């Protein structure tokens, strides 16, 4: 798998997960649990969407060999994994977020295995 393909996968994953709370907050909370600050969930969704679109742009500009896209992609996975694991372990968020952590770590591993 090429790094460009990893960026494309990650961009689709982030775009879908970012749009979800913006389009249907009720279904999002049905899966991820109730939230007290819906505006914050929508803000994070918007930022995740922007990250997904940025990764798509970098992939389609074929900047796969540049350090910036690699840093951007990897740092996103690490940030999401840290939050997913820390707050799931504290039982502040539902275990479904462990699933997200697994996806994030798989993306990180794929990035590490590409050149």
Residue pairs with C-beta under 8 A, 6 or more apart in sequence:
1 110
1 113
1 114
2 64
2 114
3 64
3 65
3 70
3 111
3 114
3 115
4 59
4 62
4 64
6 73
6 107
6 110
6 111
6 114
7 55
7 56
7 58
7 59
7 64
7 69
7 73
8 55
8 56
8 59
9 107
9 110
10 52
10 55
10 73
10 76
10 77
10 107
11 52
11 53
11 54
11 55
11 56
11 59
12 52
12 56
13 52
13 103
13 107
14 48
14 49
14 51
14 52
14 55
14 76
15 49
15 52
15 53
15 56
16 52
17 45
17 48
17 52
17 100
18 45
18 46
18 47
18 48
18 49
18 50
18 51
18 52
19 45
19 49
20 27
20 28
20 45
21 28
21 41
21 42
21 44
21 45
22 42
22 45
22 46
22 49
25 38
25 41
25 42
28 41
28 45
29 35
29 41
31 94
31 96
32 93
32 94
32 96
32 97
33 93
33 94
33 96
35 41
51 72
51 76
54 72
55 69
55 72
55 73
55 76
58 64
58 66
58 68
58 69
58 72
59 69
63 69
70 111
73 107
73 111
74 108
74 111
76 104
77 104
77 105
77 107
77 108
77 111
78 104
78 108
80 100
80 101
80 104
81 101
81 104
81 105
81 108
83 97
84 93
84 97
84 98
84 100
84 101
84 104
85 98
85 101
87 93
87 97
88 94
88 95
88 97
88 98
88 101
